[in-house]
Amino acid sequence: MLYILKPHFLTDNIILANNINLLANILTFKIDTANVKNKKEKYINTRLLYF
């Protein structure tokens, strides 16, 4: 009965969930790239210490 009363209810929720997933993916991607940059800097620093 809920779907008959609100035909757009399900699709709106799916769209909202997809947008949230997209935002989360973008945020985690930014965090991952930042971590990679930090690791590269640390790696370069340790290489400089060894030589």
C-alpha positions as CSV (number, residue, x, y, z in Angstrom):
1,M,0.0,0.0,0.0
2,L,2.9,2.3,0.7
3,Y,4.2,2.1,-2.9
4,I,0.8,2.9,-4.2
5,L,0.5,6.0,-2.0
6,K,4.1,7.1,-2.7
7,P,5.3,5.9,-6.1
8,H,8.5,8.0,-5.9
9,F,9.4,6.9,-2.4
10,L,11.6,4.0,-3.4
11,T,13.4,5.7,-6.4
12,D,14.1,8.8,-4.3
13,N,15.7,6.7,-1.6
14,I,17.8,4.8,-4.2
15,I,19.0,8.1,-5.7
16,L,19.8,9.5,-2.3
17,A,21.8,6.4,-1.4
18,N,23.7,6.6,-4.6
19,N,24.6,10.2,-4.0
20,I,25.8,9.4,-0.4
21,N,27.9,6.5,-1.8
22,L,29.4,8.8,-4.4
23,L,30.3,11.4,-1.8
24,A,31.8,8.7,0.5
25,N,33.8,7.4,-2.4
26,I,35.2,10.8,-3.3
27,L,36.1,11.4,0.4
28,T,37.8,8.1,0.8
29,F,39.6,8.7,-2.5
30,K,40.9,12.0,-1.2
31,I,42.0,10.5,2.0
32,D,43.8,7.6,0.2
33,T,45.7,10.0,-2.1
34,A,46.7,12.1,0.9
35,N,47.9,9.0,2.7
36,V,49.9,8.0,-0.4
37,K,51.5,11.4,-0.6
38,N,52.5,11.2,3.1
39,K,54.0,7.7,2.6
40,K,56.0,9.0,-0.4
41,E,57.4,11.9,1.7
42,K,58.3,9.5,4.5
43,Y,59.9,7.1,2.1
44,I,62.0,9.9,0.5
45,N,63.1,11.1,4.0
46,T,64.2,7.6,5.0
47,R,66.1,7.2,1.7
48,L,67.9,10.5,2.4
49,L,68.8,9.3,5.9
50,Y,70.3,6.1,4.6
51,F,72.5,7.7,1.9
